[in-house]
């Protein structure tokens, strides 16, 4: 669709991280399908500590930030 590859996912993730920090939340988890390479890139460039786990065609990301 016309909103893909415009940085919307990156913007939303950074917004969520800022809101979480303001509210004392130190991390969260996300699940991404293995074929969703653009969203994987968003998480991988987030500057958060990431732990990943694979289960079938799903990648689970555990994001930790301060």
N, CA, C, O and CB atoms as a CASP TS submission, in Angstrom:
PFRMAT TS
TARGET T0000
AUTHOR 0000-0000-0000
METHOD Language model
MODEL 1
PARENT N/A
ATOM      1  N   UNK     1       0.834  -1.188   0.000  1.00  0.00           N
ATOM      2  CA  UNK     1       0.000   0.000   0.000  1.00  0.00           C
ATOM      3  C   UNK     1       0.876   1.249   0.000  1.00  0.00           C
ATOM      4  O   UNK     1       2.096   1.151   0.137  1.00  0.00           O
ATOM      5  CB  UNK     1      -0.947   0.000   1.213  1.00  0.00           C
ATOM      6  N   UNK     2       0.275   2.397  -0.150  1.00  0.00           N
ATOM      7  CA  UNK     2       1.046   3.629  -0.349  1.00  0.00           C
ATOM      8  C   UNK     2       1.809   4.096   0.890  1.00  0.00           C
ATOM      9  O   UNK     2       2.662   4.977   0.780  1.00  0.00           O
ATOM     10  CB  UNK     2       0.128   4.722  -0.794  1.00  0.00           C
ATOM     11  N   UNK     3       1.526   3.532   2.065  1.00  0.00           N
ATOM     12  CA  UNK     3       2.214   3.948   3.289  1.00  0.00           C
ATOM     13  C   UNK     3       3.440   3.106   3.600  1.00  0.00           C
ATOM     14  O   UNK     3       4.181   3.429   4.528  1.00  0.00           O
ATOM     15  CB  UNK     3       1.265   3.891   4.452  1.00  0.00           C
ATOM     16  N   UNK     4       3.672   2.049   2.862  1.00  0.00           N
ATOM     17  CA  UNK     4       4.838   1.212   3.119  1.00  0.00           C
ATOM     18  C   UNK     4       6.106   1.903   2.646  1.00  0.00           C
ATOM     19  O   UNK     4       6.092   2.684   1.694  1.00  0.00           O
ATOM     20  CB  UNK     4       4.687  -0.148   2.432  1.00  0.00           C
ATOM     21  N   UNK     5       7.203   1.597   3.332  1.00  0.00           N
ATOM     22  CA  UNK     5       8.529   2.147   3.006  1.00  0.00           C
ATOM     23  C   UNK     5       8.605   3.666   3.123  1.00  0.00           C
ATOM     24  O   UNK     5       9.345   4.318   2.387  1.00  0.00           O
ATOM     25  CB  UNK     5       8.916   1.741   1.609  1.00  0.00           C
ATOM     26  N   UNK     6       7.835   4.219   4.050  1.00  0.00           N
ATOM     27  CA  UNK     6       7.862   5.669   4.289  1.00  0.00           C
ATOM     28  C   UNK     6       8.281   6.003   5.714  1.00  0.00           C
ATOM     29  O   UNK     6       8.217   7.164   6.121  1.00  0.00           O
ATOM     30  CB  UNK     6       6.494   6.276   4.004  1.00  0.00           C
ATOM     31  N   UNK     7       8.707   5.003   6.475  1.00  0.00           N
ATOM     32  CA  UNK     7       9.169   5.263   7.835  1.00  0.00           C
ATOM     33  C   UNK     7       8.082   5.281   8.885  1.00  0.00           C
ATOM     34  O   UNK     7       8.338   5.661  10.027  1.00  0.00           O
ATOM     35  CB  UNK     7       9.875   6.546   7.871  1.00  0.00           C
ATOM     36  N   UNK     8       6.878   4.883   8.527  1.00  0.00           N
ATOM     37  CA  UNK     8       5.773   4.906   9.487  1.00  0.00           C
ATOM     38  C   UNK     8       6.028   3.922  10.629  1.00  0.00           C
ATOM     39  O   UNK     8       5.810   4.256  11.794  1.00  0.00           O
ATOM     40  CB  UNK     8       4.440   4.574   8.785  1.00  0.00           C
ATOM     41  N   UNK     9       6.488   2.715  10.306  1.00  0.00           N
ATOM     42  CA  UNK     9       6.776   1.719  11.345  1.00  0.00           C
ATOM     43  C   UNK     9       7.855   2.192  12.296  1.00  0.00           C
ATOM     44  O   UNK     9       7.734   2.020  13.509  1.00  0.00           O
ATOM     45  CB  UNK     9       7.195   0.404  10.714  1.00  0.00           C
ATOM     46  N   UNK    10       8.915   2.790  11.756  1.00  0.00           N
ATOM     47  CA  UNK    10       9.996   3.326  12.591  1.00  0.00           C
ATOM     48  C   UNK    10       9.475   4.437  13.489  1.00  0.00           C
ATOM     49  O   UNK    10       9.784   4.471  14.680  1.00  0.00           O
ATOM     50  CB  UNK    10      11.152   3.848  11.718  1.00  0.00           C
ATOM     51  N   UNK    11       8.690   5.341  12.929  1.00  0.00           N
ATOM     52  CA  UNK    11       8.115   6.434  13.707  1.00  0.00           C
ATOM     53  C   UNK    11       7.251   5.897  14.847  1.00  0.00           C
ATOM     54  O   UNK    11       7.375   6.344  15.987  1.00  0.00           O
ATOM     55  CB  UNK    11       7.286   7.356  12.802  1.00  0.00           C
ATOM     56  N   UNK    12       6.379   4.943  14.542  1.00  0.00           N
ATOM     57  CA  UNK    12       5.485   4.396  15.565  1.00  0.00           C
ATOM     58  C   UNK    12       6.255   3.662  16.653  1.00  0.00           C
ATOM     59  O   UNK    12       5.921   3.778  17.832  1.00  0.00           O
ATOM     60  CB  UNK    12       4.469   3.455  14.929  1.00  0.00           C
ATOM     61  N   UNK    13       7.281   2.907  16.272  1.00  0.00           N
ATOM     62  CA  UNK    13       8.076   2.202  17.278  1.00  0.00           C
ATOM     63  C   UNK    13       8.777   3.195  18.197  1.00  0.00           C
ATOM     64  O   UNK    13       8.768   3.012  19.415  1.00  0.00           O
ATOM     65  CB  UNK    13       9.108   1.279  16.604  1.00  0.00           C
ATOM     66  N   UNK    14       9.382   4.237  17.647  1.00  0.00           N
ATOM     67  CA  UNK    14      10.054   5.234  18.479  1.00  0.00           C
ATOM     68  C   UNK    14       9.054   5.952  19.388  1.00  0.00           C
ATOM     69  O   UNK    14       9.372   6.256  20.538  1.00  0.00           O
ATOM     70  CB  UNK    14      10.796   6.253  17.598  1.00  0.00           C
ATOM     71  N   UNK    15       7.866   6.219  18.887  1.00  0.00           N
ATOM     72  CA  UNK    15       6.816   6.828  19.706  1.00  0.00           C
ATOM     73  C   UNK    15       6.457   5.914  20.874  1.00  0.00           C
ATOM     74  O   UNK    15       6.348   6.370  22.012  1.00  0.00           O
ATOM     75  CB  UNK    15       5.563   7.125  18.851  1.00  0.00           C
ATOM     76  N   UNK    16       6.273   4.621  20.592  1.00  0.00           N
ATOM     77  CA  UNK    16       5.946   3.659  21.649  1.00  0.00           C
ATOM     78  C   UNK    16       7.054   3.559  22.686  1.00  0.00           C
ATOM     79  O   UNK    16       6.779   3.479  23.883  1.00  0.00           O
ATOM     80  CB  UNK    16       5.680   2.287  21.048  1.00  0.00           C
ATOM     81  N   UNK    17       8.302   3.564  22.237  1.00  0.00           N
ATOM     82  CA  UNK    17       9.429   3.486  23.166  1.00  0.00           C
ATOM     83  C   UNK    17       9.445   4.713  24.079  1.00  0.00           C
ATOM     84  O   UNK    17       9.619   4.573  25.290  1.00  0.00           O
ATOM     85  CB  UNK    17      10.765   3.370  22.393  1.00  0.00           C
ATOM     86  N   UNK    18       9.269   5.902  23.523  1.00  0.00           N
ATOM     87  CA  UNK    18       9.248   7.123  24.346  1.00  0.00           C
ATOM     88  C   UNK    18       8.097   7.086  25.349  1.00  0.00           C
ATOM     89  O   UNK    18       8.280   7.425  26.518  1.00  0.00           O
ATOM     90  CB  UNK    18       9.126   8.376  23.452  1.00  0.00           C
ATOM     91  N   UNK    19       6.915   6.676  24.897  1.00  0.00           N
ATOM     92  CA  UNK    19       5.760   6.601  25.796  1.00  0.00           C
ATOM     93  C   UNK    19       5.997   5.571  26.894  1.00  0.00           C
ATOM     94  O   UNK    19       5.649   5.805  28.052  1.00  0.00           O
ATOM     95  CB  UNK    19       4.484   6.251  25.010  1.00  0.00           C
ATOM     96  N   UNK    20       6.582   4.445  26.541  1.00  0.00           N
ATOM     97  CA  UNK    20       6.872   3.407  27.534  1.00  0.00           C
ATOM     98  C   UNK    20       7.848   3.924  28.578  1.00  0.00           C
ATOM     99  O   UNK    20       7.626   3.746  29.776  1.00  0.00           O
ATOM    100  CB  UNK    20       7.440   2.151  26.856  1.00  0.00           C
ATOM    101  N   UNK    21       8.919   4.557  28.141  1.00  0.00           N
ATOM    102  CA  UNK    21       9.914   5.103  29.084  1.00  0.00           C
ATOM    103  C   UNK    21       9.269   6.101  30.040  1.00  0.00           C
ATOM    104  O   UNK    21       9.525   6.062  31.243  1.00  0.00           O
ATOM    105  CB  UNK    21      11.072   5.782  28.319  1.00  0.00           C
ATOM    106  N   UNK    22       8.447   6.979  29.521  1.00  0.00           N
ATOM    107  CA  UNK    22       7.779   7.979  30.374  1.00  0.00           C
ATOM    108  C   UNK    22       6.908   7.321  31.431  1.00  0.00           C
ATOM    109  O   UNK    22       6.684   7.889  32.500  1.00  0.00           O
ATOM    110  CB  UNK    22       6.927   8.925  29.522  1.00  0.00           C
ATOM    111  N   UNK    23       6.420   6.131  31.135  1.00  0.00           N
ATOM    112  CA  UNK    23       5.519   5.437  32.052  1.00  0.00           C
ATOM    113  C   UNK    23       6.193   4.312  32.822  1.00  0.00           C
ATOM    114  O   UNK    23       5.517   3.463  33.403  1.00  0.00           O
ATOM    115  CB  UNK    23       4.353   4.887  31.293  1.00  0.00           C
ATOM    116  N   UNK    24       7.517   4.302  32.829  1.00  0.00           N
ATOM    117  CA  UNK    24       8.258   3.331  33.628  1.00  0.00           C
ATOM    118  C   UNK    24       8.315   1.930  33.045  1.00  0.00           C
ATOM    119  O   UNK    24       8.710   0.990  33.735  1.00  0.00           O
ATOM    120  CB  UNK    24       7.665   3.258  34.968  1.00  0.00           C
ATOM    121  N   UNK    25       7.934   1.779  31.807  1.00  0.00           N
ATOM    122  CA  UNK    25       8.006   0.470  31.152  1.00  0.00           C
ATOM    123  C   UNK    25       9.394   0.332  30.555  1.00  0.00           C
ATOM    124  O   UNK    25       9.865   1.230  29.857  1.00  0.00           O
ATOM    125  CB  UNK    25       6.893   0.307  30.049  1.00  0.00           C
ATOM    126  N   UNK    26      10.054  -0.787  30.825  1.00  0.00           N
ATOM    127  CA  UNK    26      11.450  -0.950  30.432  1.00  0.00           C
ATOM    128  C   UNK    26      11.648  -1.867  29.235  1.00  0.00           C
ATOM    129  O   UNK    26      12.783  -2.170  28.867  1.00  0.00           O
ATOM    130  CB  UNK    26      12.233  -1.474  31.583  1.00  0.00           C
ATOM    131  N   UNK    27      10.564  -2.308  28.632  1.00  0.00           N
ATOM    132  CA  UNK    27      10.696  -3.151  27.457  1.00  0.00           C
ATOM    133  C   UNK    27       9.355  -3.732  27.054  1.00  0.00           C
ATOM    134  O   UNK    27       8.356  -3.599  27.762  1.00  0.00           O
ATOM    135  CB  UNK    27      11.696  -4.263  27.710  1.00  0.00           C
ATOM    136  N   UNK    28       9.358  -4.371  25.916  1.00  0.00           N
ATOM    137  CA  UNK    28       8.165  -5.079  25.471  1.00  0.00           C
ATOM    138  C   UNK    28       8.544  -6.125  24.436  1.00  0.00           C
ATOM    139  O   UNK    28       9.693  -6.207  24.002  1.00  0.00           O
ATOM    140  CB  UNK    28       7.127  -4.098  24.894  1.00  0.00           C
ATOM    141  N   UNK    29       7.571  -6.909  24.056  1.00  0.00           N
ATOM    142  CA  UNK    29       7.809  -7.966  23.078  1.00  0.00           C
ATOM    143  C   UNK    29       6.987  -7.700  21.822  1.00  0.00           C
ATOM    144  O   UNK    29       5.962  -7.018  21.848  1.00  0.00           O
ATOM    145  CB  UNK    29       7.462  -9.354  23.671  1.00  0.00           C
ATOM    146  N   UNK    30       7.472  -8.256  20.738  1.00  0.00           N
ATOM    147  CA  UNK    30       6.760  -8.145  19.463  1.00  0.00           C
ATOM    148  C   UNK    30       6.962  -9.437  18.696  1.00  0.00           C
ATOM    149  O   UNK    30       7.997 -10.089  18.830  1.00  0.00           O
ATOM    150  CB  UNK    30       7.255  -6.914  18.631  1.00  0.00           C
ATOM    151  N   UNK    31       5.998  -9.800  17.912  1.00  0.00           N
ATOM    152  CA  UNK    31       6.101 -10.980  17.056  1.00  0.00           C
ATOM    153  C   UNK    31       5.963 -10.541  15.606  1.00  0.00           C
ATOM    154  O   UNK    31       5.054  -9.793  15.245  1.00  0.00           O
ATOM    155  CB  UNK    31       5.018 -12.042  17.423  1.00  0.00           C
ATOM    156  N   UNK    32       6.893 -11.028  14.783  1.00  0.00           N
ATOM    157  CA  UNK    32       6.957 -10.639  13.378  1.00  0.00           C
ATOM    158  C   UNK    32       7.090 -11.897  12.535  1.00  0.00           C
ATOM    159  O   UNK    32       7.862 -12.794  12.874  1.00  0.00           O
ATOM    160  CB  UNK    32       8.143  -9.659  13.112  1.00  0.00           C
ATOM    161  N   UNK    33       6.354 -11.969  11.457  1.00  0.00           N
ATOM    162  CA  UNK    33       6.496 -13.101  10.545  1.00  0.00           C
ATOM    163  C   UNK    33       7.859 -13.048   9.868  1.00  0.00           C
ATOM    164  O   UNK    33       8.365 -11.968   9.564  1.00  0.00           O
ATOM    165  CB  UNK    33       5.364 -13.105   9.489  1.00  0.00           C
ATOM    166  N   UNK    34       8.451 -14.212   9.633  1.00  0.00           N
ATOM    167  CA  UNK    34       9.792 -14.261   9.041  1.00  0.00           C
ATOM    168  C   UNK    34       9.838 -13.618   7.661  1.00  0.00           C
ATOM    169  O   UNK    34      10.891 -13.125   7.255  1.00  0.00           O
ATOM    170  CB  UNK    34      10.268 -15.697   8.946  1.00  0.00           C
ATOM    171  N   UNK    35       8.739 -13.608   6.938  1.00  0.00           N
ATOM    172  CA  UNK    35       8.755 -12.994   5.606  1.00  0.00           C
ATOM    173  C   UNK    35       8.603 -11.466   5.649  1.00  0.00           C
ATOM    174  O   UNK    35       8.729 -10.807   4.617  1.00  0.00           O
ATOM    175  CB  UNK    35       7.645 -13.588   4.759  1.00  0.00           C
ATOM    176  N   UNK    36       8.338 -10.908   6.820  1.00  0.00           N
ATOM    177  CA  UNK    36       8.155  -9.460   6.944  1.00  0.00           C
ATOM    178  C   UNK    36       9.511  -8.781   7.193  1.00  0.00           C
ATOM    179  O   UNK    36       9.781  -8.295   8.291  1.00  0.00           O
ATOM    180  CB  UNK    36       7.156  -9.128   8.096  1.00  0.00           C
ATOM    181  N   UNK    37      10.347  -8.757   6.165  1.00  0.00           N
ATOM    182  CA  UNK    37      11.701  -8.196   6.271  1.00  0.00           C
ATOM    183  C   UNK    37      11.706  -6.711   6.638  1.00  0.00           C
ATOM    184  O   UNK    37      12.551  -6.296   7.432  1.00  0.00           O
ATOM    185  CB  UNK    37      12.439  -8.392   4.962  1.00  0.00           C
ATOM    186  N   UNK    38      10.800  -5.893   6.096  1.00  0.00           N
ATOM    187  CA  UNK    38      10.820  -4.476   6.485  1.00  0.00           C
ATOM    188  C   UNK    38      10.605  -4.262   7.986  1.00  0.00           C
ATOM    189  O   UNK    38      11.267  -3.419   8.591  1.00  0.00           O
ATOM    190  CB  UNK    38       9.757  -3.720   5.714  1.00  0.00           C
ATOM    191  N   UNK    39       9.686  -5.018   8.589  1.00  0.00           N
ATOM    192  CA  UNK    39       9.447  -4.839  10.021  1.00  0.00           C
ATOM    193  C   UNK    39      10.605  -5.385  10.839  1.00  0.00           C
ATOM    194  O   UNK    39      10.928  -4.835  11.892  1.00  0.00           O
ATOM    195  CB  UNK    39       8.145  -5.521  10.437  1.00  0.00           C
ATOM    196  N   UNK    40      11.231  -6.451  10.376  1.00  0.00           N
ATOM    197  CA  UNK    40      12.428  -6.949  11.054  1.00  0.00           C
ATOM    198  C   UNK    40      13.497  -5.865  11.070  1.00  0.00           C
ATOM    199  O   UNK    40      14.166  -5.668  12.084  1.00  0.00           O
ATOM    200  CB  UNK    40      12.962  -8.228  10.364  1.00  0.00           C
ATOM    201  N   UNK    41      13.662  -5.165   9.955  1.00  0.00           N
ATOM    202  CA  UNK    41      14.653  -4.087   9.877  1.00  0.00           C
ATOM    203  C   UNK    41      14.329  -2.973  10.863  1.00  0.00           C
ATOM    204  O   UNK    41      15.235  -2.407  11.474  1.00  0.00           O
ATOM    205  CB  UNK    41      14.721  -3.523   8.453  1.00  0.00           C
ATOM    206  N   UNK    42      13.058  -2.653  11.024  1.00  0.00           N
ATOM    207  CA  UNK    42      12.656  -1.615  11.983  1.00  0.00           C
ATOM    208  C   UNK    42      13.113  -1.994  13.385  1.00  0.00           C
ATOM    209  O   UNK    42      13.697  -1.171  14.090  1.00  0.00           O
ATOM    210  CB  UNK    42      11.120  -1.404  11.957  1.00  0.00           C
ATOM    211  N   UNK    43      12.856  -3.221  13.790  1.00  0.00           N
ATOM    212  CA  UNK    43      13.270  -3.653  15.127  1.00  0.00           C
ATOM    213  C   UNK    43      14.785  -3.716  15.246  1.00  0.00           C
ATOM    214  O   UNK    43      15.342  -3.302  16.263  1.00  0.00           O
ATOM    215  CB  UNK    43      12.667  -5.015  15.458  1.00  0.00           C
ATOM    216  N   UNK    44      15.455  -4.226  14.226  1.00  0.00           N
ATOM    217  CA  UNK    44      16.906  -4.389  14.292  1.00  0.00           C
ATOM    218  C   UNK    44      17.654  -3.064  14.334  1.00  0.00           C
ATOM    219  O   UNK    44      18.778  -3.021  14.834  1.00  0.00           O
ATOM    220  CB  UNK    44      17.381  -5.191  13.116  1.00  0.00           C
ATOM    221  N   UNK    45      17.075  -1.994  13.833  1.00  0.00           N
ATOM    222  CA  UNK    45      17.744  -0.688  13.884  1.00  0.00           C
ATOM    223  C   UNK    45      17.203   0.199  15.007  1.00  0.00           C
ATOM    224  O   UNK    45      17.416   1.412  14.986  1.00  0.00           O
ATOM    225  CB  UNK    45      17.588   0.028  12.548  1.00  0.00           C
ATOM    226  N   UNK    46      16.516  -0.377  15.972  1.00  0.00           N
ATOM    227  CA  UNK    46      15.843   0.396  17.019  1.00  0.00           C
ATOM    228  C   UNK    46      16.766   0.929  18.106  1.00  0.00           C
ATOM    229  O   UNK    46      16.325   1.734  18.927  1.00  0.00           O
ATOM    230  CB  UNK    46      14.798  -0.443  17.649  1.00  0.00           C
ATOM    231  N   UNK    47      18.021   0.515  18.144  1.00  0.00           N
ATOM    232  CA  UNK    47      18.960   0.912  19.200  1.00  0.00           C
ATOM    233  C   UNK    47      18.542   0.418  20.577  1.00  0.00           C
ATOM    234  O   UNK    47      18.967   0.977  21.588  1.00  0.00           O
ATOM    235  CB  UNK    47      19.098   2.416  19.229  1.00  0.00           C
ATOM    236  N   UNK    48      17.726  -0.610  20.628  1.00  0.00           N
ATOM    237  CA  UNK    48      17.359  -1.263  21.877  1.00  0.00           C
ATOM    238  C   UNK    48      18.118  -2.580  21.963  1.00  0.00           C
ATOM    239  O   UNK    48      18.556  -3.134  20.954  1.00  0.00           O
ATOM    240  CB  UNK    48      15.814  -1.492  21.971  1.00  0.00           C
ATOM    241  N   UNK    49      18.262  -3.065  23.184  1.00  0.00           N
ATOM    242  CA  UNK    49      18.790  -4.422  23.323  1.00  0.00           C
ATOM    243  C   UNK    49      17.696  -5.371  22.861  1.00  0.00           C
ATOM    244  O   UNK    49      16.552  -5.289  23.308  1.00  0.00           O
ATOM    245  CB  UNK    49      19.239  -4.732  24.809  1.00  0.00           C
ATOM    246  N   UNK    50      18.061  -6.261  21.971  1.00  0.00           N
ATOM    247  CA  UNK    50      17.091  -7.200  21.415  1.00  0.00           C
ATOM    248  C   UNK    50      17.482  -8.628  21.742  1.00  0.00           C
ATOM    249  O   UNK    50      18.650  -9.009  21.655  1.00  0.00           O
ATOM    250  CB  UNK    50      16.971  -7.020  19.903  1.00  0.00           C
ATOM    251  N   UNK    51      16.502  -9.394  22.112  1.00  0.00           N
ATOM    252  CA  UNK    51      16.650 -10.841  22.217  1.00  0.00           C
ATOM    253  C   UNK    51      15.634 -11.426  21.255  1.00  0.00           C
ATOM    254  O   UNK    51      14.479 -11.002  21.224  1.00  0.00           O
ATOM    255  CB  UNK    51      16.436 -11.367  23.704  1.00  0.00           C
ATOM    256  N   UNK    52      16.066 -12.391  20.477  1.00  0.00           N
ATOM    257  CA  UNK    52      15.158 -12.979  19.496  1.00  0.00           C
ATOM    258  C   UNK    52      14.989 -14.464  19.741  1.00  0.00           C
ATOM    259  O   UNK    52      15.882 -15.143  20.249  1.00  0.00           O
ATOM    260  CB  UNK    52      15.667 -12.736  18.079  1.00  0.00           C
ATOM    261  N   UNK    53      13.826 -14.943  19.368  1.00  0.00           N
ATOM    262  CA  UNK    53      13.514 -16.360  19.462  1.00  0.00           C
ATOM    263  C   UNK    53      12.694 -16.705  18.222  1.00  0.00           C
ATOM    264  O   UNK    53      11.835 -15.935  17.792  1.00  0.00           O
ATOM    265  CB  UNK    53      12.738 -16.709  20.800  1.00  0.00           C
ATOM    266  N   UNK    54      12.972 -17.853  17.672  1.00  0.00           N
ATOM    267  CA  UNK    54      12.278 -18.282  16.457  1.00  0.00           C
ATOM    268  C   UNK    54      11.361 -19.457  16.771  1.00  0.00           C
ATOM    269  O   UNK    54      11.749 -20.388  17.478  1.00  0.00           O
ATOM    270  CB  UNK    54      13.291 -18.665  15.351  1.00  0.00           C
ATOM    271  N   UNK    55      10.160 -19.408  16.247  1.00  0.00           N
ATOM    272  CA  UNK    55       9.215 -20.507  16.392  1.00  0.00           C
ATOM    273  C   UNK    55       8.428 -20.611  15.087  1.00  0.00           C
ATOM    274  O   UNK    55       7.534 -19.807  14.819  1.00  0.00           O
ATOM    275  CB  UNK    55       8.259 -20.290  17.628  1.00  0.00           C
ATOM    276  N   UNK    56       8.772 -21.603  14.290  1.00  0.00           N
ATOM    277  CA  UNK    56       8.113 -21.741  12.989  1.00  0.00           C
ATOM    278  C   UNK    56       8.421 -20.548  12.118  1.00  0.00           C
ATOM    279  O   UNK    56       9.587 -20.242  11.866  1.00  0.00           O
ATOM    280  CB  UNK    56       6.598 -21.898  13.155  1.00  0.00           C
ATOM    281  N   UNK    57       7.383 -19.869  11.653  1.00  0.00           N
ATOM    282  CA  UNK    57       7.586 -18.704  10.788  1.00  0.00           C
ATOM    283  C   UNK    57       7.403 -17.382  11.533  1.00  0.00           C
ATOM    284  O   UNK    57       7.073 -16.359  10.934  1.00  0.00           O
ATOM    285  CB  UNK    57       6.628 -18.762   9.613  1.00  0.00           C
ATOM    286  N   UNK    58       7.624 -17.419  12.854  1.00  0.00           N
ATOM    287  CA  UNK    58       7.462 -16.222  13.680  1.00  0.00           C
ATOM    288  C   UNK    58       8.756 -15.930  14.432  1.00  0.00           C
ATOM    289  O   UNK    58       9.368 -16.822  15.019  1.00  0.00           O
ATOM    290  CB  UNK    58       6.285 -16.394  14.673  1.00  0.00           C
ATOM    291  N   UNK    59       9.155 -14.670  14.400  1.00  0.00           N
ATOM    292  CA  UNK    59      10.284 -14.203  15.204  1.00  0.00           C
ATOM    293  C   UNK    59       9.708 -13.418  16.375  1.00  0.00           C
ATOM    294  O   UNK    59       8.935 -12.480  16.181  1.00  0.00           O
ATOM    295  CB  UNK    59      11.286 -13.322  14.354  1.00  0.00           C
ATOM    296  N   UNK    60      10.086 -13.805  17.587  1.00  0.00           N
ATOM    297  CA  UNK    60       9.685 -13.055  18.776  1.00  0.00           C
ATOM    298  C   UNK    60      10.846 -12.164  19.187  1.00  0.00           C
ATOM    299  O   UNK    60      11.955 -12.644  19.420  1.00  0.00           O
ATOM    300  CB  UNK    60       9.266 -14.010  19.945  1.00  0.00           C
ATOM    301  N   UNK    61      10.587 -10.880  19.273  1.00  0.00           N
ATOM    302  CA  UNK    61      11.581  -9.907  19.717  1.00  0.00           C
ATOM    303  C   UNK    61      11.260  -9.488  21.142  1.00  0.00           C
ATOM    304  O   UNK    61      10.123  -9.135  21.453  1.00  0.00           O
ATOM    305  CB  UNK    61      11.620  -8.673  18.775  1.00  0.00           C
ATOM    306  N   UNK    62      12.262  -9.529  21.999  1.00  0.00           N
ATOM    307  CA  UNK    62      12.148  -8.951  23.342  1.00  0.00           C
ATOM    308  C   UNK    62      13.027  -7.715  23.331  1.00  0.00           C
ATOM    309  O   UNK    62      14.250  -7.814  23.231  1.00  0.00           O
ATOM    310  CB  UNK    62      12.579  -9.979  24.488  1.00  0.00           C
ATOM    311  N   UNK    63      12.407  -6.563  23.433  1.00  0.00           N
ATOM    312  CA  UNK    63      13.125  -5.293  23.399  1.00  0.00           C
ATOM    313  C   UNK    63      13.285  -4.782  24.817  1.00  0.00           C
ATOM    314  O   UNK    63      12.329  -4.746  25.592  1.00  0.00           O
ATOM    315  CB  UNK    63      12.387  -4.252  22.518  1.00  0.00           C
ATOM    316  N   UNK    64      14.508  -4.387  25.147  1.00  0.00           N
ATOM    317  CA  UNK    64      14.784  -3.817  26.462  1.00  0.00           C
ATOM    318  C   UNK    64      15.418  -2.451  26.270  1.00  0.00           C
ATOM    319  O   UNK    64      16.327  -2.284  25.457  1.00  0.00           O
ATOM    320  CB  UNK    64      15.708  -4.747  27.304  1.00  0.00           C
ATOM    321  N   UNK    65      14.934  -1.485  27.019  1.00  0.00           N
ATOM    322  CA  UNK    65      15.486  -0.139  26.954  1.00  0.00           C
ATOM    323  C   UNK    65      15.459   0.465  28.342  1.00  0.00           C
ATOM    324  O   UNK    65      14.835  -0.069  29.258  1.00  0.00           O
ATOM    325  CB  UNK    65      14.703   0.745  25.952  1.00  0.00           C
ATOM    326  N   UNK    66      16.137   1.570  28.480  1.00  0.00           N
ATOM    327  CA  UNK    66      16.229   2.203  29.800  1.00  0.00           C
ATOM    328  C   UNK    66      15.475   3.499  29.830  1.00  0.00           C
ATOM    329  O   UNK    66      15.443   4.170  30.861  1.00  0.00           O
ATOM    330  CB  UNK    66      17.674   2.442  30.186  1.00  0.00           C
TER
END
